[in-house]
Every structure is written in C-alpha cells, then in structure tokens.
Amino acid sequence: MIVIVTGAAGFIGSHLSERLLEKGHIVIGIDNFDPYYDSQIKRNNIKPFENNNNFFLYETSILDQKNLHKIFLRHKPEKVVHLAAKVGVRPSLADPVSYEEVNVKGTKNLLDVSVKFGIKNFVFASSSSVYGLNQVPFNENETPSPISVYASTKLKGELLCREYHDRFGLNITCLRFFTVYGPRGRPDMAIYKFTKLIRKGNEIEIYGDGSSKRDYTYVEDIVSGIVSALDRNIPFDIFNLGNSHTVELKYLISLIEKEFNRKAKIRHMPEQEGDVPVTYADIRKSNKELDYTPRTKIEDGIKKFVKWFKEQNKDM
C-alpha cells in the first residue's frame, strides 16, 4: 500500500517508515525538519533507507495546504499516519501560539486533504499527556484533563478526528503514546540527556525528588501498535499504546548508571509546570482490539538505547 507518514524523519517516524518499507509498502514521507533540535539528527535518522526506491521524502510543512494537495495528487496514497507535531510540554507553555497552529491547524489541513482524496485510514498520534492528573492507570473511557498547552493541542487534534469521522465517514484511529524511547530518540528527552551527561561525568538535573513515575515504551513496540492500527481500518476509536509498567525516575537513572559503571551527579530542581507525577497505561483495549503486546522491558530497552548511543557517539 501507499502510506503518507508525516514527521517521517523524526524519532518514531523514521522507525515506522523503515518498518513499512521492510514490509514492502511505499512510504511518502513529509517532514519540515523543524529546528526544535538539530535537523542533521533527523537527516541521519533516514539514512538507512533514504535510497530505497519505495521511499519518497518531501521537505515541507503540514501548514502548506497547496503542497499537501500536490503530494496527495501525485502519489494517491491509501492511508495516512500523522506523527508530525510541535513536541514538548515545557516549551509549549512558552510558545502556545505556534503549538496551536501546527498541532491543530496542521492536523485539520491533513484531515481536509484526506477527505478530498478518499483516504481509507487515518492514524493520528496523540499523547498520554491528555490525561493530565487523572487517576492511574489511564483508561481510554476517562474524560481527559490536560494541564499543558501541548496536551491541549493533542486533545483538540483528537476532537477534530472525531468530527471528521462523524461528518465525512473518514476511518480514524487515535493512538495515545506513553513516553516513547529507544534508538534515534530525541535529544531533548530525559533518557537521551541523562545518557549523554552520565557518560561525560557531568551533572544531571532532575525535577522533584526523583519519585515521579513514567510508563516508558520502547519505540519498536510503539511501531508495532501503529502498524496494527494502520492495517485494521477501524471506523473511529482511541487506544493507549504504553508498556503498562511504571518506572520510577530514580530507578531509570540507576539503569543508565549501570551501563556506564558510573554514579550520576545529580542536581535537584523544582518540579516543572505542566509535568504530572505519574503516567500509566491501561492497555487491555489495545491488547484485545489491536493485538498490541509490548515486549521490551525497561532494563532491556535501556541496554539497547545505550548501545546505540555509544555507536553514534564514539568520539565523545
């Protein structure tokens, strides 16, 4: 099949693109190489498959409606996976306008062109952050209560998806990702930053006392969930994609310390606005309806990530 993947050169997008290409599909990648972090990192992400004859990359924004129309007209895709977004809870508080524009207006642009070209299935990447301070484990039937701009834009994206399904009959699956990590991970995320700083023997900053907990999910497990949703053409639904195990921040740091046989130098910082104390996915629905079964334990995932990090940074 022919699949549009937005954010194709990013962390999750590059892994998904690679998996789809391995399965013999044609991938039409869209990425604007946003300068939120070094764009060369994204260019390196796609090197393993950039010369694949079934991969086409367009360096453009999802805010550019004319270019989106041209791409859809040229390739006549059957399905869309929409991963592109402005990311990060804390940065969204400082720049709410651009987050609203890209994450909401950009999603609407893609939905509009998907309706026009009769897309069979639209998969939207949402976030566990929409749950806010809800009781854990987070269940899809709960009413979301976002406490950051980023989370609010993701919830608005979900609501747009619901509207476009109801109005136009577009098949849409919204996937709420829980703290994805692994090779090619974003440099702004905790696991990447801690690994880099601990390896150098530099100080790391942790917010709060280190007792916060996250449902860390290995990227290959997330990709399996996306592919499963892509294959099923569900009329409309929302699913959690997490590991369904919480990991305390202090324990996470200890795993990285173990890989380098070095204790981290820690500076405690005040808790940050928009952060939540715990995320924890109820994945029973995803398991039943998407056959989603995460297989990577945090101990194994950290080993794989650190191994990749060392290979990428041999001169550090």
C-alpha positions in Angstrom: 0.0 0.0 0.0 1.0 3.7 -0.4 1.2 5.4 3.0 1.8 9.1 3.9 3.9 9.4 7.0 4.2 12.9 8.5 7.2 13.6 10.7 8.9 10.8 8.7 12.4 11.8 9.6 11.7 12.1 13.3 12.3 9.6 16.1 9.1 7.5 15.7 8.5 8.4 12.1 11.8 7.1 10.9 11.3 3.8 12.7 7.8 3.5 11.3 8.9 4.3 7.8 11.7 1.7 8.0 9.2 -0.9 9.2 6.7 -0.2 6.4 9.4 -0.3 3.8 10.6 -3.7 5.1 7.0 -4.9 4.7 7.1 -3.8 1.0 4.9 -0.7 1.3 5.5 2.6 -0.4 6.2 5.4 2.0 5.6 9.1 1.2 7.4 11.0 3.9 6.6 14.5 4.9 8.9 16.4 7.3 9.8 20.1 7.6 13.0 19.4 9.6 11.8 21.8 12.4 14.8 23.4 14.2 13.5 22.4 17.6 16.6 20.3 17.6 19.5 19.9 15.2 17.9 18.9 11.8 21.0 16.9 11.0 19.8 14.3 13.5 16.7 13.8 11.5 18.7 13.5 8.3 20.8 10.8 9.9 17.6 9.0 11.0 16.5 8.4 7.4 20.0 7.4 6.1 19.3 3.7 6.4 16.5 3.8 3.9 16.7 7.2 2.1 17.9 5.4 -1.1 15.1 2.9 -1.0 13.1 3.1 -4.3 9.8 2.9 -2.3 10.7 6.0 -0.2 9.8 9.5 -1.2 10.6 12.4 1.0 9.1 15.9 0.8 10.6 18.7 2.9 7.5 20.7 3.6 5.2 21.8 6.4 1.8 20.4 7.2 0.7 24.0 7.2 1.3 24.3 3.5 -2.1 23.2 2.1 -1.0 23.6 -1.6 2.0 21.3 -1.2 0.0 18.7 0.7 -2.6 18.7 -2.2 0.2 18.3 -4.7 1.8 15.4 -2.8 -1.5 13.6 -2.4 -2.4 14.2 -6.1 1.0 12.9 -7.3 1.1 9.7 -5.2 -2.6 8.9 -4.5 -1.9 7.4 -1.0 -4.3 5.0 0.6 -3.5 5.7 4.2 -2.0 8.4 6.4 -0.1 8.2 9.7 0.1 11.7 11.2 3.1 11.9 13.6 4.3 15.5 12.8 3.8 17.9 15.7 5.5 20.5 17.8 6.6 18.5 20.8 7.4 19.0 24.5 5.3 20.0 27.5 7.5 22.8 28.9 8.3 24.5 25.6 4.6 24.6 24.7 4.0 26.9 27.8 6.4 29.4 26.4 5.1 29.3 22.8 1.4 28.4 22.8 0.6 30.1 19.5 2.9 28.1 17.3 1.9 24.8 19.1 -1.8 25.6 18.4 -1.1 26.4 14.8 1.0 23.3 13.9 -0.7 20.7 16.1 -4.3 21.8 15.5 -4.4 23.7 12.2 -1.8 21.3 10.7 -3.9 18.3 11.7 -7.0 20.0 10.2 -5.1 20.5 6.9 -4.3 16.8 6.7 -7.8 15.8 7.5 -9.2 18.1 4.8 -6.9 16.7 2.1 -7.5 13.1 3.4 -11.3 13.6 2.9 -10.8 15.1 -0.5 -8.6 12.2 -1.7 -10.7 9.4 -0.1 -8.1 8.1 2.3 -9.0 4.7 3.7 -7.5 5.0 7.1 -6.0 8.0 9.1 -3.9 7.2 12.2 -3.4 10.2 14.5 -0.5 10.3 17.0 -1.9 11.6 20.3 -0.3 11.6 23.7 -0.7 10.3 27.3 -0.4 13.9 28.4 -4.1 14.4 27.6 -5.0 12.5 30.8 -3.3 15.2 33.0 -3.8 14.5 36.7 -6.4 11.7 36.2 -6.2 8.6 38.4 -3.9 5.8 37.1 -3.9 3.6 35.3 -5.2 5.8 32.5 -8.2 4.3 30.6 -9.5 5.4 27.3 -13.0 5.9 28.7 -11.9 8.6 31.1 -12.5 12.3 30.4 -9.2 13.8 29.5 -8.0 16.8 31.6 -4.8 18.2 30.0 -2.7 20.6 32.1 -0.3 21.9 29.4 -0.7 23.6 26.1 0.9 20.7 24.3 -1.6 18.3 25.9 -4.5 20.6 25.0 -3.4 20.7 21.3 -3.3 16.9 21.2 -6.8 16.6 22.7 -8.0 19.2 20.1 -6.5 17.0 17.4 -8.5 14.0 18.7 -11.7 16.1 18.7 -11.0 17.1 15.1 -10.6 13.5 14.2 -13.9 12.6 15.8 -15.6 15.5 13.9 -14.1 14.4 10.6 -15.2 10.8 11.1 -18.7 11.9 12.0 -19.1 14.4 9.2 -17.2 12.6 6.4 -17.0 8.9 7.4 -13.2 9.0 7.5 -11.8 6.0 9.2 -9.6 7.3 12.1 -7.6 5.8 14.9 -6.2 8.0 17.6 -3.2 6.5 19.5 -2.1 7.9 22.8 1.6 7.3 23.1 3.3 6.9 26.6 6.9 8.2 26.9 8.5 6.6 23.9 12.2 5.9 24.0 14.9 4.0 22.0 17.5 4.4 19.3 17.2 7.7 17.4 15.4 9.1 20.4 15.0 12.9 20.6 18.0 14.7 22.3 15.6 16.7 24.5 14.1 13.7 26.2 15.2 12.6 29.6 16.8 9.2 28.7 18.9 10.8 25.9 20.0 13.7 28.1 20.8 11.5 31.1 22.8 9.1 29.0 24.8 11.8 27.4 25.6 13.6 30.7 26.3 10.5 32.8 28.7 9.2 30.1 30.6 12.5 30.2 30.6 12.6 34.0 28.6 15.8 34.0 25.8 16.8 36.3 22.2 15.9 35.5 19.1 17.9 36.6 16.1 16.1 37.9 12.8 17.9 38.7 11.5 17.0 42.1 12.8 14.2 44.4 13.1 11.5 41.7 10.0 9.7 42.7 8.0 10.6 39.6 7.0 7.6 37.5 6.6 7.1 33.8 5.2 4.4 31.6 8.3 4.1 29.3 7.5 2.4 26.0 10.2 1.1 23.6 9.9 2.5 20.1 9.6 -0.8 18.3 6.6 -1.7 20.5 5.0 1.6 19.6 5.7 1.0 15.9 4.0 -2.5 16.1 0.9 -0.8 17.6 0.8 1.8 14.8 1.2 -0.8 12.1 -1.6 -2.8 13.7 -3.9 0.2 13.7 -3.0 1.0 10.1 -3.9 -2.5 8.9 -7.3 -2.6 10.6 -9.2 0.4 9.1 -11.2 1.0 12.3 -14.1 3.4 11.8 -13.2 5.5 14.8 -11.5 4.7 18.1 -8.9 5.8 20.7 -6.2 3.5 22.1 -3.4 3.7 24.6 0.0 2.5 23.5 2.2 2.1 26.5 4.2 -0.6 28.3 1.7 -0.7 31.2 4.5 -0.7 33.8 5.6 2.4 35.7 9.3 3.1 36.2 10.4 5.5 39.0 12.9 8.2 37.8 15.5 7.1 40.3 15.4 3.5 39.0 15.7 4.7 35.4 18.8 6.7 36.3 20.3 3.6 38.1 19.9 1.6 34.9 21.9 4.1 32.9 24.5 4.3 35.7 24.9 0.5 35.5 25.6 0.7 31.7 28.5 3.1 32.3 29.5 1.7 35.7 29.4 5.3 37.0 27.2 7.2 39.5 25.3 10.1 38.3 26.0 13.6 39.7 22.5 14.9 40.5 21.2 18.4 41.0 17.6 18.5 42.3 15.4 21.2 40.7 11.9 22.4 41.5 9.0 20.5 39.9 8.1 21.9 36.5 4.7 23.4 35.5 2.8 21.1 33.2 4.5 17.9 34.5 2.5 15.1 36.0 3.7 12.8 38.8 2.8 9.5 37.1 1.7 8.1 33.8 0.5 4.5 33.5 -1.4 3.0 30.5 -4.3 0.6 30.8 -3.7 -1.4 27.5 -6.4 -4.0 27.8 -8.4 -2.5 25.0 -5.3 -2.2 22.7 -4.4 -5.8 23.5 -7.9 -7.0 22.7 -8.6 -5.0 19.6 -5.2 -4.2 18.1 -3.4 -7.4 19.4 -0.9 -5.0 20.9 1.5 -6.6 23.3 4.6 -4.6 24.3 7.6 -7.0 24.6 10.5 -4.8 25.7 11.2 -4.4 29.4 12.8 -1.2 30.6 16.1 -3.0 31.5 16.4 -4.4 28.0 15.3 -1.2 26.3 17.9 0.9 28.2 20.6 -1.5 27.2 19.6 -1.2 23.5 19.4 2.5 23.7 22.8 3.0 25.4 24.4 0.6 22.9 23.0 2.7 20.0 24.1 5.9 21.8 27.7 4.6 22.1 27.8 3.6 18.5 26.6 7.0 17.4 29.0 9.0 19.7 32.3 7.0 19.5 34.3 10.2 19.7 32.6 11.6 22.8 
